[in-house]
Amino acid sequence: MKRILTIVLCFLLSLSLWGQNSELLKSAQNLFAAGDYSSAVTKYQECVKKLSGKDKNIAQMQLVTAQACVTALNNAKSAEASKDYDKAIAEYQKILDVNPGDSRVKALQEGVRKAKREANPTLSVSKSSMSFTSSGGTDMITVNCSMTWTISNQSSQFCTISRNGNGITVTCTSNTSTSSRDMYFTVKTTNGVKEQRVSITQAGSTPTYTLSASPTNITASSSSGTKTIYVTTNASSYEVDFLPAWCTVTSKSKTSFVLSYSANTSTSSRSDWFRVKAGGQTVRIDIKQDGKASSSSSSYRRSTPSISYSHDKLFSIGIDASFDLFFNESAAFGSYYGSGMQYGYGAGVRVRLGRTDQFFNLISGARYVGGKHHSGAMIPILLNMNLLRMDGLAFYVGGGYEIGIGNAYKNDFVAQLGMRGYHADLQFYYKPTAQVLGIGFTYYF
């Protein structure tokens, strides 16, 4: 009986000690779970001394983990102090790997990440410049930033700049001025480490110009004279162009100019036109001048055309010089002369029927041509049409036929274009069948 009582007392005592041992280990584990790793180390060390068996083995293993967490926590704080953010994040992660529920370490790690972002933030905008038409409008850019950001220098008389989340909206009013205008604003990180400048440009309004001239029809006698033309425009200046050869501008002011015209020595009247130009607007002015009255000794009156060598008379005679290139002589003259590109030259007399200021001119005459395999006379019959006439200058295009005599270029059609001055012509021509490309110069005297 006494022996049985002793066994029961020993069993009850072991149960009491096992309960105390479990509570000691549990207390250490609670400290570890709460993130109090230094206190957990002390408690685990106590467990190792007092516990035995399985509980002691558990305490020994968890003691090593708690000591590693203490070391990692100290290393993280030291790395954070020296701004080694990557190391600090890694050390905190060691603790979270064994104790994911440690909210304090999570907060410390996130704080390091934030410090890292702020130390070297990223900032970009979807466009660095914005352009608006004179009528204004709205445009938007997107901001990408690793931290908080602000807008600076956003005050403007013609633009409204507002933020909407990660976007910036810019609205411009219409620009009634003809001058363009511009401004800029800056996107900055709140710590001032990074910034992006965005420029804004708005075009000016296109001006609407007006132009009028008076009179627009001028009738003059055969004698020389002048006429004042009055001009009204809101443009800064105006021009007078396409003047006939017998007209000049002798005086010009902001609101008028004086047109001078020479005497008409012909018995036929003459007419032409010119224009006033400003701000993309034009006004045509027509001018007509009477012919000189003819004299007669009887009731029968005979008109004799005046043949003169001046540039503005009906007939003009000039000295002609030319240079030609032929590209396939075998096609033009036969295989006897060979093939390949050759050159030729020429000189002669040219007659022009029609004044330089008229719409059409008829050209004829004769010239002698020479070269390696050919020589002979050429007689051109050409009709040229003025495309653009200015004071003392005309650009023309035309063509006709050219007759060859002797061993000259074969008879062929001619196409030509050129430039005509007061006393000289420069013409470029082409004979398609003979494959001849030439340039000629004629001086009229």
Order of alpha helices (4+ residues) and beta strands (2+ residues): alpha-alpha-alpha-alpha-alpha-beta-beta-beta-beta-beta-beta-beta-beta-beta-beta-beta-beta-beta-beta-beta-beta-beta-alpha-beta-beta-beta-beta-beta-beta-beta
